[in-house]
Structure formats: C-alpha cells, structure tokens
Amino acid sequence: MPRRCPWCLEPLSSADRHATTCPHCDQPIRGPSGEPSELDLRYEGIEARQQSRALEVLKWGAPTIAIIAVAASTVHVGGVLLSPLVAVVHMVLLRVYLVREARGYLGRTRRLFTRWTARFAFLWLGLPGYAAMAAPLVGIVSGVATFVVLTGVIHVYTAWSLQRERVKAPLMLWEKALMTVLALVTAMVIVALVIGGALVGWSINALVEKMAAD
C-alpha cells in the first residue's frame, strides 16, 4: 500500500491498509488490477510536465549563466565568491520549479535520496564548476556546462525515481552505495578542513606570540 494517497497526497495510516478508497478525498487507492488507469495517466502527465519544464529551464537558464559568467570573469575574486550564490539559486530553482511535483509522489526514502543527491551534486560539481566562471572565456564554458549537467542529473534521477516508485520497485544497490560513499567522503573533507583550519589558526597565533616576545 502506498504511504500517501496518490490523489491528494495525504498520509495514509496503517488503519487504512485494507481500504479501497482514500479517507481524505474518497478517491480509489487501488483498482481491481492494482493502480487505477487514471493514476497511470497522472504519472505520465507529471513526467511530461517535468520534461517540458527541464527544456524550458535549459532554454533560458543557459544564456543567463553565460551572461553571469562574463560578468564574473571581469571581477575575478568576486566571481569566485559569487559561485555559492549561483549554486544555491540554481538548486532552489530546480527543487521548486522542476521536480517539486514529482517529489510529492515519491515515498519518504526516495524523497530523501533525491534531496541529498541534489545537495551532493551541487556541492561536488556546482561549487567548483561555478567558481571557475571567474576565469576569462573558459569560465563561460564551465558555467554553462555546470548548469546543463546539474539540471540534467537532477531531472533524470528524479524522473527515474518516479518511474521506480510507480511500480513500487526498491532502491537499487548502487543508489545506496553511492549515497554512502558521498556522505563519508563529504564528512571526511569537512573534518579535514576543520582540523586544517584549527592548525593554521594555532600556527598564526604561535607566530604572533613569538614575534611579540622578540
């Protein structure tokens, strides 16, 4: 039984396990041969709308990023500092406009995986890719390529997850393995940065104290 009603998206309790209709909207949860045909059409509609939105985002987003890259290459260091803002705006845009409807039909685990896949993608691809926009000419290619790749990754993985959710297929082993590796590597890098920052701070403090003593 699905965790949420496929029509109104309200949570379904264990008491509703044997119900044939949703207690919230009174729509059929399952038909005689599984999911009703109307629900199949709804899934197909979501997939078609997301595909259309993805093309729309690429159509006006890529030229916008190219313009931002040209501006960023003129300020150099400022362009590097601009990369986190561009990455955050891009991530919010995809979540709110592109994949929001599809994510509403995913189970709790798949929503968690799609959310963290996006975050890791922007962390490991988005930040360095957008930071490279500070470089003249090369930065334009880097910025546009980063925008296209990230949009494609989020769109394709969410659409694929929706198809898997539709047939109630479990998470693939490679999904779990990839998420585990990315989480561990990210945690190790954060710890290394914290330790490195502490060592640098201690070294500077020791140098200042030594110069003051002299």
N, C-alpha and C positions, 0 to 999 in steps of 0.2 A: 504494500500500500504506500502511496506517496506521502511524504511528510507534510506537504501543503496541498491545498485544493488547487488543481491546475487551472481553475477558472478565476477565483477571487484571491488566490494566494494566501488565504488564511491558514494558520497551522491546524493540523488535524491531530486530535488526541488519540491515544490507544483505544479509548472507548468507542471511537468511530471506525475501528478496524473492519467491522463487518457491514458497515453502512454502504448503501449503493449510491446515495446522494450526499452532497456536502451539507452539513448542518447550518452553514452560514449563508450560502447562496442558493441551495437546493438544486444545484446542477449535478448531473451524474458524474461520479468519480470514476467509475469503470463501466463499460458496456458489456454485453454478453460475451464478446470475444476479446476482452481487455479494455483498452482505452477507446472511447467513442471516436468516430470518424471526425467529428467536429474538432476534437482536440488535436488530431493529426494535422488538420488544416491550420490550427492556431500555431503549432510548432513551425510549420512550413512558412507561415506568414512572418513569424519572428525572424526566422533565418533569412528570408528575402529582404525584410526591412533592414536588418543589420548589414547585409551585403551592400544594400543601396547607401546606407549611412557611411560605410567604410570607404566606398568610392568617392562620396561627397567630401569626407574628411581629407582624403588624399588630394582631391582636386583643388581645394582652396588652401589646405594646410601646407603642402609642399612649397608653393610660391611664397607663402607668408614666412616660412622658415628661411627660405633663401634670402629674403629681404632682411630678416633679423640677423642672419649670418654676415651679410655685407656690412651692416651697422656694427656688429660685434667685432669684426676684423679691423675696424678703424680705431677701436679703443683698447684693443689688446687685453691688458689685465682685466679691465672691466668686462670684457667679453667672457672671460673665464668665470668671473663672479656671477655673470648672468645665466650661466648654464643650469644651476639648480632651479632657478625660477622658471625657465623654459621647460625643464623636465617635469616640474610639478604641475604647471598649467596643462601640458600635454597629457599627463596621467589623469588629471581630473576631467579633462575633456572626454577622453576615451571612456572613463568609467560612467560619467553622467549621460553622455550623448550616444555613445556607440554600443556599449554592452549592458547597460542598465536593464533593459527589458529582458534580455536573455538570462541574466544572472538571477532575476526574480523567479525563474522556473528551474533553477538548479537546487539540488539538495544542499544541506549545510556543509558537507565535506567538499563538494565540488566548488561551492562559492568560496570557501576558504582557500582552495588550491588556485582558483583563477585570480583571486585577490593577491595572493603572495607571489604568484608567477609574474603578475604585472609589476609588483614592487621590486622584485629581484631583477627583472628585465630593465627597468628604469635605473636601478642602482648600478648594474654592471655594464649596461650598454648605453643608457641615456646620458648619464652624467659625463663619462669620458667623451662620448660622441658629440654632445652639445658643447662641451668645454673646448673641443677642437675648432669650434667656429671662430675662435679668436685669431686663427691663422688665416692670412690672406689667401683667397682663391680656394685652397684646399678646404678651408673651413666651410665654404658653401656646399661643397660635395658632401663633407662629413655631416653637416647639419641636416641636409635633405635626406641623405641615406639613413641617418638615425631615425628621423621622423617616419620614413616609409617602413623601415624594418620593424620598429616598435609597434606601429599601427597594425601591420600585418600579423605580427606574432600574437598580439592581444586579440585581434579579430578571429584569426584562425583557431587559436586554442579555445576561445570561448564558444565559437560555433561548434567545434568538435566535441567539447564537453556537453553542450546542449543535446547533440545527437546521441551521445552515450547515456545521458540522463533520460532521454526519451524512451530508450529501450531498457532502462534500469540496469545498464552494464556497470560493473565495478571499476574502480580506479585501476589503471594499468600499473604494472610493477615499475616501469621506467618513470612514471609520474612521481611515485613515492620516492624512488631512488634519487631522482633529480632534485626534488624539493629538499630531501635530507642533505644532499651534498651542498646545495646552495646555502642552506641555513647554517651548516657547520663552517663553511668557508667564510661566510659573512661574519659569523661570530668570532672566528679566529682573527680576521682582519681588524675588527673593532677592538678586540683585546690588544692586539699588537700595536694599534695606533694609540690606545690609551697608555700602554706601557712606554712606548716611544716618546709620547708627549711628556710623560712624567720624568723620564730620563733627561730629555732636553731641558725641561724646566729646572731639574736638580743641577744639571751641569752649568746652566746660566747663573743660577743662584750661587753655586760654589765659586764660579769665576768672579762674580761681583764681590763676594766676601773677600776673596784673595786680593783683588785689586784694592779694596778698601783698606785691607790690613797693611798693604805695601805703602 
